[in-house]
Amino acid sequence: MAILAQLGFAKKGKVEKGTEHKLINGVVLRPQNDKPKSLIRYAEGLRYKCDDIEIYFDSEFSIFSIQGDVNLGKTSEYSFYPNATNPGSNYLLQELEGYIKGSVEFQKKLGVKSILGICPIIQDYKDRSMGTLSNIIELSLGALANEETYHSGNFMISLCVQETAFQDIDSVNHMLDELTAWDVEGFYVVIDRNASAVFEPNIDEQRLANIMYFLYSLSVVNSYKVIVGYVNLLSVPYSAICNAEFAVGWFGKTRMFTQSGFINSKGGNRPKLRYLSGPLLSSVLVEPEIVTMKQKLDDSMFLSGSPFDNELKQESWSQEKECLEDWYALSSLTQHLQSEVNIFKRIDILQHKINEARRILQEIEKVIPALDKKSNPVYLDTWEKAFERFKEILNES
């Protein structure tokens, strides 16, 4: 199982139903939405209701590196967090030690599967935050040295790395050299897209290729456990080249990490409901696009085959059904790819799916000449180019 739930607001029942339908096998909790006692009760309830559920806790310590009017939510009620909203990443060692011990103790109360470290936002491998991260890892391993239940074997280094840090492959290799020296269970990786206007599956091909190489090196070459947080459709190309799990939320801010997503805002219009079409490799508007497609095309062409497909109509579709179907489609796609051991065969399988998605798009465009810009999978061209560059990187390494 490759999909975890990335917790967000309005969580009622979603995780429980996701595990009931075997769409997800765990959840990544966070402090922003719940007070500490409430989150502990929620974790206890999940363990009681959901057999063998994996629970993790993303401290979101990275938000204290964000400049601006940061929405801390309930985070300020967790005693082990910095008091200042924007202290930057130049922490004193004694301060870090307190934050780390508090985070470890709280995660023990949650009954997490693995301890996730805290981390600042990393701009590039030369950034001072890399030094801070090294201090954090050392202090974290020290805090776990005398623990009976948790130890280095189930400690995962947390990384929140800006997308721009993956522009240059030499920088990526330097970062890998530092990170793979640590004897830990694995890594929880979040890519900071750092722009509110970014469309999640669309990303610069060079950066995507380097991110894929980064994940491949961690999970395949070095056999670390890897969880990629705050992701959605990009979990598909990632799953073709690595053995990671992917944490996917149920609204935009938990499907893609951006610093602007944590800045207080006046709000906006509720997003229109969508349906993630596995065959099309795209998330399509229910109204009017899916409605029109169901009227004029064969359903098997674009439906994912989920248990929620028979409810796919404007009046009965909901944010919860959109979330559950999204998990179903991504789980099906990522598991299918990761069931193949050979990475190059995985890429071939995904290439076939991309070609088929283009053929389906041609049929759709006969009945809907202009899809919504976020429904049209134009990013598939970028994915293809990134795979070619990824293969070149492997040959050069």
URTASUL-V322371 format. One record per pair of residues at least 4 apart in sequence whose C-alpha atoms are under 6 Angstrom apart, sorted by the first residue. I is the first residue (numbers start at 1). J is the second residue. If there is no record, write none. Layout:
I|J ; I|J
This chain:
2|245 ; 2|246 ; 3|24 ; 3|245 ; 3|246 ; 3|247 ; 3|331 ; 4|24 ; 4|25 ; 4|26 ; 4|27 ; 4|246 ; 4|247 ; 5|27 ; 5|247 ; 5|248 ; 5|249 ; 6|28 ; 6|247 ; 6|248 ; 6|249 ; 7|28 ; 7|29 ; 18|23 ; 18|24 ; 19|23 ; 19|24 ; 23|327 ; 23|328 ; 25|53 ; 26|53 ; 26|54 ; 26|55 ; 27|55 ; 28|56 ; 28|57 ; 29|57 ; 30|57 ; 30|58 ; 31|75 ; 32|73 ; 32|74 ; 32|75 ; 33|74 ; 34|38 ; 34|39 ; 34|74 ; 35|74 ; 40|110 ; 43|110 ; 46|50 ; 54|113 ; 55|112 ; 55|113 ; 56|112 ; 61|118 ; 61|119 ; 62|119 ; 62|120 ; 62|121 ; 64|85 ; 64|86 ; 65|86 ; 65|88 ; 65|89 ; 69|263 ; 69|264 ; 70|262 ; 70|263 ; 70|264 ; 71|262 ; 71|263 ; 71|264 ; 80|99 ; 80|102 ; 89|120 ; 89|129 ; 107|112 ; 114|154 ; 114|155 ; 115|155 ; 116|156 ; 116|158 ; 117|157 ; 117|158 ; 118|158 ; 119|158 ; 121|160 ; 121|161 ; 122|129 ; 122|161 ; 123|127 ; 123|162 ; 123|165 ; 124|165 ; 125|175 ; 129|133 ; 136|140 ; 144|151 ; 152|184 ; 153|184 ; 153|185 ; 154|185 ; 155|184 ; 155|185 ; 156|185 ; 156|186 ; 156|187 ; 157|187 ; 158|187 ; 158|188 ; 159|189 ; 159|190 ; 160|190 ; 160|191 ; 161|191 ; 161|192 ; 162|191 ; 162|192 ; 163|191 ; 163|192 ; 163|193 ; 166|207 ; 166|210 ; 167|207 ; 176|180 ; 186|224 ; 186|225 ; 186|226 ; 187|226 ; 188|226 ; 188|227 ; 188|228 ; 189|228 ; 189|229 ; 190|228 ; 190|229 ; 192|257 ; 192|258 ; 193|258 ; 194|258 ; 194|259 ; 195|258 ; 196|260 ; 201|233 ; 201|234 ; 202|379 ; 205|382 ; 205|386 ; 209|386 ; 209|389 ; 209|390 ; 212|216 ; 213|217 ; 216|220 ; 216|241 ; 216|242 ; 217|221 ; 218|222 ; 218|224 ; 219|223 ; 219|224 ; 219|242 ; 219|243 ; 226|244 ; 227|244 ; 227|245 ; 227|246 ; 228|246 ; 229|246 ; 229|247 ; 230|247 ; 230|248 ; 230|254 ; 230|255 ; 230|256 ; 230|257 ; 231|248 ; 231|255 ; 231|256 ; 232|248 ; 232|255 ; 235|239 ; 236|334 ; 239|334 ; 240|337 ; 240|346 ; 240|347 ; 241|343 ; 248|255 ; 249|254 ; 249|255 ; 250|323 ; 253|261 ; 273|286 ; 274|283 ; 274|284 ; 274|285 ; 274|286 ; 275|283 ; 275|284 ; 276|282 ; 276|283 ; 276|326 ; 277|281 ; 277|282 ; 277|283 ; 277|302 ; 277|303 ; 277|304 ; 278|304 ; 278|329 ; 279|302 ; 279|357 ; 280|357 ; 282|375 ; 282|377 ; 283|375 ; 284|375 ; 285|289 ; 286|290 ; 287|291 ; 293|297 ; 294|299 ; 299|303 ; 312|317 ; 313|317 ; 321|325 ; 322|326 ; 327|331 ; 330|334 ; 331|335 ; 335|339 ; 337|346 ; 364|368 ; 365|369 ; 371|376 ; 386|390
